[in-house]
């Protein structure tokens, strides 16, 4: 039984790699953005393309409207570019 599980896992992995290559090629050809994890606010939908001032569109000291805003961090390049301003 264990041998069958290992054979099945090996065959499944090969099929997944082919599917992953096809998906990566489609993303490259179409120029798709990153994965949209949250449907709420525009600054949490596509993190790599976010307008970081939109979170404060009501007021600079306003509270976060959406829970996903407190669950996500900005991309690393935003941290490195803005760290010297703090």
C-alpha positions as CSV (number, residue, x, y, z in Angstrom):
1,X,0.0,0.0,0.0
2,X,2.8,2.4,0.9
3,X,4.5,1.7,-2.5
4,X,1.3,2.6,-4.3
5,X,1.1,5.9,-2.4
6,X,4.7,6.7,-3.4
7,X,4.1,5.9,-7.0
8,X,0.9,8.0,-7.0
9,X,2.7,10.9,-5.4
10,X,5.5,10.7,-8.0
11,X,3.1,10.7,-10.9
12,X,1.0,13.5,-9.4
13,X,4.1,15.6,-9.0
14,X,5.1,15.3,-12.6
15,X,1.6,16.3,-13.7
16,X,1.6,19.3,-11.3
17,X,5.0,20.5,-12.7
18,X,3.6,20.5,-16.3
19,X,0.5,22.4,-15.2
20,X,2.6,24.9,-13.2
21,X,4.8,25.5,-16.3
22,X,1.7,26.1,-18.4
23,X,0.3,28.6,-15.8
24,X,3.6,30.4,-15.5
25,X,3.8,30.8,-19.3
26,X,0.2,32.1,-19.4
27,X,1.0,34.7,-16.7
28,X,4.1,35.8,-18.5
29,X,2.3,36.1,-21.9
30,X,-0.7,38.0,-20.5
31,X,1.3,40.1,-18.1
32,X,-1.0,39.3,-15.1
33,X,-0.6,40.9,-11.8
34,X,0.0,39.2,-8.5
35,X,-2.6,37.0,-6.7
36,X,-5.6,38.9,-5.4
37,X,-6.0,37.6,-1.9
38,X,-8.5,40.1,-0.5
39,X,-11.5,41.6,-2.3
40,X,-12.0,44.5,0.1
41,X,-9.8,47.5,-0.4
42,X,-7.9,48.4,-3.6
43,X,-4.6,48.6,-1.6
44,X,-5.0,45.0,-0.4
45,X,-6.1,43.5,-3.7
46,X,-2.9,43.7,-5.7
47,X,-0.1,44.4,-3.3
48,X,2.6,45.1,-5.8
49,X,0.5,47.7,-7.6
50,X,-1.1,49.4,-4.6
51,X,-1.4,53.1,-4.0
52,X,-0.1,53.3,-0.5
53,X,-1.8,56.7,0.2
54,X,-5.3,55.2,-0.6
55,X,-5.4,53.7,2.9
56,X,-5.5,57.2,4.3
57,X,-7.9,58.7,1.8
58,X,-10.4,59.8,4.4
59,X,-7.9,61.3,6.9
60,X,-4.2,60.6,7.6
61,X,-5.1,59.4,11.2
62,X,-8.2,57.5,10.3
63,X,-8.6,53.9,11.5
64,X,-8.3,51.0,9.1
65,X,-11.7,50.2,7.5
66,X,-10.9,46.7,6.4
67,X,-9.5,43.8,8.4
68,X,-7.2,42.8,5.5
69,X,-5.3,46.0,5.8
70,X,-4.0,44.9,9.2
71,X,-3.1,41.4,7.9
72,X,-0.9,42.4,4.9
73,X,2.5,44.1,4.8
74,X,3.7,46.3,2.0
75,X,6.2,44.7,-0.4
76,X,9.9,44.7,0.7
77,X,10.9,47.5,-1.8
78,X,8.4,49.8,-0.2
79,X,9.9,49.2,3.2
80,X,13.4,49.8,1.9
81,X,12.5,53.0,0.0
82,X,10.5,54.5,2.8
83,X,12.6,53.4,5.8
84,X,15.1,56.3,5.5
85,X,12.2,58.8,5.6
86,X,11.1,57.7,9.1
